Amino acid sequence: MHITLWIVQLLLATTLVWSADMKLTQPTGKLAAVWPWVGQVPAALVTFTGLVDLLGATGLILPTLLRIRPRLTPVAAISVVVLMAVASVFHLARGEASSIGFNVVFALLAAFVAWGRLKKAPVISRRT
């Protein structure tokens, strides 16, 4: 279970880092070609979501890897579930229901990490 959770954590974190990199470094016009919503919202919202993605990725990996406050990893995973729910509502409100499949799968994977790290394979802090 521990290995499976690590694989899912790395998959989620890698995707979040990629998304953050795109949102924080690419010009709006280039991003809008991939994600049309980017060209229709304030640039500050795109930057904010990029920072949230980066924080999520960090929270999914570092606490468990370093074994410093590893209980923050399931908190980060639950936060990713909330992020995906908000993203789904955003896309539904824009009439982009076909775009939420990724968000649903991502939320389910993050929920699995939260459950796994809370109940099945918690990581013990170094300071215990």
Buried (B, 14 or more C-beta within 10 A) or exposed (E): EEEEBBEBBEBBBEBBBEBBEBBBEBEEEEBBEEBEBBEEBEEEBBEEBBEBBBBBBBBBBBBBEEBEBBEBBBBBBBBBBEBBBEBBEBBEEEEEEEBBEEBEEBBEBBBBBBBBBBEEBBBEEEEE
